[in-house]
Amino acid sequence: MEPFDSPTEAAFRAEAHAWLSSHASPLPIDRVAPSAIIAEWTPEEEEEKLAEAQEWQRLKYDAGWAGISWPKAVGGRGGSVMEDLIFRDEEATFD
């Protein structure tokens, strides 16, 4: 729980964290951001990373964690912008 989360936001954060914990590995604290090394990827590495990103997006979509603030009518979760931000905040701590 973050110090400024409402009880509803804290519950959403816990749900998001639990899902992420069961589908991704936590990042080490001192990790270099991937954007700092993209220019050094070979074409093969770039294709591999793209495939991994597409697989991750599909996994999130299938579980209802993609498009959190998008309307349900277009495939989103129908959640709030705050829920979207909370999920992104939690997701940033996982590989």
N, C-alpha and C positions, 0 to 999 in steps of 0.2 A: 504494500500500500504506500502510495505517495502521500506526503503530509497534507496536500490540498485536495485530495480526492474526496468526493462525497461518498456516502456509503454505497450508492448505486454504482458509481464509477469504480470504487475499490472492488466491488464484486465482479464487475466486468473485467477489470485488470487481472484479478485472480483467475477468472475463467480463461482469458487470453493467455496468461502465463502458463497455466496448466496445459493448454493445448500445445503451445509452442514447446514446452518442456518435453512433451511426448513425441514431437516430430522434428526437433532440431537440437543441435548441441549449443550450449552456452558459449559465448565468445570469451576468450581470455581478456582481461582488463587492458593489457598493453598491446593489443593487436593493431596492426597497421590497416587502415581502411582500404578495401579493395580498389577504390577509385584511384588510389595513389600508384597502383601498379598495372592498371589496364594497358597502358601504352607498351608495357614490356611483355604482354602475352603474345604467344605465337598465334597464327590463325587457327591452329588446332585447339589450343587452349581457350581461345575466345569462343569457338563453336561449342566446346564442352561446357564452358560457363553459361553460355546462352541456353543450352539444353537443360542445365541444372536449374536456371532461373525459370524457364518455362514449366518445368516439372513442379517447382515450388509454387508457382502461381496456380497451377491446376489443382494441387493438393489443397491450397488455401480456398480456392473457389468451391471445390467439392465439399469442403467442411463448413462453408458459410463464412469464411474469414477474408474473402476478397470483396472489394467494393462495399465495405462496411457502411458507409454513409450514402450509398447509391440506393435508389428505390428498388423494392423487391420486383417490380414489374419489368425491370431491365437486368435482372440477375443479381442485384445487390442484396445486402442484409436488411436494409431499411433502418439502419441505426443512425445515431447522431454523429455530428462532426467530432465531438469530444471522444466518442467511442473509437472513431477512426484514428484520432491522434493517440489515444491510449494504446491501441493495438500497435501502431507504428513505433511508439516509444518502447514497448516491450519487445517487439520484433527486432529492433536495433541491437538488442543484447544477445541475439542468437546468430549462429552461423547459417 
